[in-house]
Each structure stands twice: as structure tokens, then as C-alpha cells.
Amino acid sequence: MSKLKNVVIADPVESVAVDIARCCAAFSERAVTATTREQALSLSLTVQPEMLIVALELLEPDALAAIDLLRSAQPQACIVLTFRELAVSTFAQLRQLNVADVLPQPIDASALLRVVWQRFKISTRRYPRYQTTLDVLRPDGELLGRTRNVSQGGLLMDVVHPIAGGDSLLVDLILPAEKPLRVRARVLAAEGEVPCPMWARLQFDSLRGLDTRRLAEFLARLELPDTKPG
């Protein structure tokens, strides 16, 4: 399966549902949004999604009964619950109902993609990733972090200065025996805190022409790409 045909996203905040829908474009042909439980149930019946991403707040006061309704509407769908607050007792009940995919808000795109890989074996990678350690500097020369892996589309790195998902950064990627590769990148996800271990995944936004070729030639000299999912 290359992509899911339909995904339904339900969240009481429309802008949040739309943001999640943008993430779903990587693995679904169509993502539709709802802001009420009734809309989510109606879409489940009419759209017949393979995946439902539903905010727990929409399912109150009886979340377990609401999940049963959603499952009766689309028995084969994978249900992913998102939450802003989650009681331990509710979490235990969800486990009993085999709702294993429960993600905190704001949604971490990487965590959602891992669910898609685990449930549907759909990979969203456009480029192979190569394990290599490179310094990533800010334009002032200060070390921002060091890469775990790099692809033509972005990188995963350990971070030594705080950054947050959604940040747009201008960085210098230090290639051995070459001048730095300066590129603007968007932070897709970041977890942890500085000085505790923190990692971030960046997507290149402005890699073009000669710089694209320089990076491709460097990656071609490395070992085989990292093929693990995630």
C-alpha cells in the first residue's frame, strides 16, 4: 500500500484539525476534518476512512461509548486518539478497548508517521537517510547540534541549544573537507530539553542547484543508507 485513501481528523479546534490534516498528506490521498463528534461519526459512515484521528475532548462525557460508535461505523479503521489532558484511569480503559495509539497534543508528526508505519507499513520517506555525524552550526558559528543521520531532504540531530517544532532556522551543515553548506530548514519535531538529551528532525526548505549536488555527492560517498522505519 503506497497511501491510505481516506483519513478523518476530528478536533474541537479547527486550526488544529487542519494542521494534522497537513501531516496526513504524506501518507493519505484525502484528509477531511471535523470539529464535533457528530461530524466525525457522519464522516466515518460516508467517507469510510482507514484511519480516524480524534481528540479525546470530542468523545466526552462517555469516551468509551463514543469509541464503540466510531468502531461500529467503520470497524476496520485504525483509531488514533489525541489528548490535551488524560487521566490514568481513562488511559487504562482505552487499553482495555485495544486503543493503543494515543498521542499528546500538539501532535508530533514523527510519532504519527510511526503509527502509520506500524499499522499499515507505509513509509513516508522520500530520500534514504545516511548515518553520519556532522556539526550543525548557527550562522554566528555557535554549535547547534550534531547529526545522527542526513538525507537530501533533511536531518536528525542531537541538539545543544533549545529549538521547537515549527521553528525556521538558517544553519550551516559542516561537510568534511568542504565549505559549509548553508541552508534554511524547518523543525518538523523536537523532543527533550537542554541540557538533558534533546533531538530534532529538520527538513531543508531552500536546498537548490549546486548545493543539492554537493550534498548528493557527499552522501554517495557514505556507507549504505539507514533503512529502519521512523
Secondary structure, 3 states (H helix, E strand, C coil): CCCEEEEEEECCCHHHHHHHHHHHCCCEEEEEEECCHHHHHHHHHHHCCCEEEEEHHHHCCCHHHHHHHHHHHCCCCEEEEEECCCCHHHHHHHHHCCCCCEEECCCCHHHHHHHHHHHHCCCCCCCCEEECCCEEECCCCCEEEEEEEECCCEEEEEECCCCCCCCEEEEEECCCCCCCEEEEEEEEEEEECCCCCEEEEEEECCCCHHHHHHHHHHHHCCCCCECCCC
